Amino acid sequence: MTNQTVPVASVSSRAEGDIVAGLLRSAGIEARVTADDAGGEIGSFQLEGVSVLVAPADEAEARAIVADATS
């Protein structure tokens, strides 16, 4: 994945983020999960939620996959 990424999902926990990222990876899209939770040590410290990031070139496809999975 390039250094440039765009968020395609915002969820409430790292576990949810990992599920979404896994869904995207299974479709061949490289995905990254970011959270402000001290590396998973302090789960309740997620002040800004958890984001799932992809490369800009994969954004449209990733958003469609996430939308389909959550509808």
C-alpha positions as CSV (number, residue, x, y, z in Angstrom):
1,M,0.0,0.0,0.0
2,T,1.2,3.5,-0.8
3,N,1.7,6.1,2.0
4,Q,-1.4,7.9,0.7
5,T,-4.6,6.4,2.1
6,V,-8.2,7.4,2.4
7,P,-10.7,6.3,5.0
8,V,-13.6,4.1,3.7
9,A,-15.1,3.1,7.0
10,S,-15.2,4.4,10.6
11,V,-16.2,1.8,13.3
12,S,-16.3,1.7,17.0
13,S,-13.8,-1.0,17.8
14,R,-10.5,-2.4,16.5
15,A,-12.2,-5.8,16.2
16,E,-14.9,-4.3,13.9
17,G,-12.1,-2.6,11.9
18,D,-10.3,-5.9,11.5
19,I,-13.4,-7.5,10.2
20,V,-14.0,-4.8,7.6
21,A,-10.3,-4.9,6.6
22,G,-10.5,-8.6,6.3
23,L,-13.6,-8.3,4.1
24,L,-11.7,-5.9,1.8
25,R,-8.6,-8.0,1.8
26,S,-10.7,-11.0,0.7
27,A,-11.7,-9.0,-2.3
28,G,-8.1,-8.2,-3.1
29,I,-8.0,-4.7,-1.7
30,E,-5.1,-3.9,0.7
31,A,-6.5,-2.3,3.8
32,R,-5.1,-0.9,7.0
33,V,-6.8,-0.3,10.4
34,T,-5.9,2.7,12.5
35,A,-7.0,3.5,16.0
36,D,-6.0,5.8,18.8
37,D,-6.0,3.0,21.4
38,A,-2.4,2.7,22.5
39,G,-1.8,-0.2,20.2
40,G,-4.8,-2.1,21.4
41,E,-3.7,-1.9,25.0
42,I,-6.4,0.6,26.1
43,G,-9.5,-0.2,24.0
44,S,-11.6,2.5,25.8
45,F,-9.1,5.1,24.7
46,Q,-10.4,5.3,21.2
47,L,-11.3,9.0,21.2
48,E,-11.8,9.2,17.5
49,G,-13.0,5.7,16.7
50,V,-11.3,3.3,14.4
51,S,-10.7,3.9,10.7
52,V,-10.2,1.5,7.8
53,L,-7.9,2.9,5.2
54,V,-7.2,1.9,1.6
55,A,-5.2,3.3,-1.3
56,P,-7.0,6.1,-3.2
57,A,-7.2,3.9,-6.3
58,D,-9.3,1.4,-4.4
59,E,-11.6,3.8,-2.7
60,A,-14.7,3.4,-4.9
61,E,-14.6,-0.4,-4.9
62,A,-13.9,-0.6,-1.2
63,R,-16.8,1.8,-0.4
64,A,-19.1,-0.4,-2.5
65,I,-18.0,-3.5,-0.7
66,V,-18.5,-1.9,2.7
67,A,-21.9,-0.5,1.7
68,D,-23.0,-3.9,0.4
69,A,-21.9,-5.7,3.6
70,T,-23.7,-3.2,5.9
71,S,-27.0,-3.0,4.0
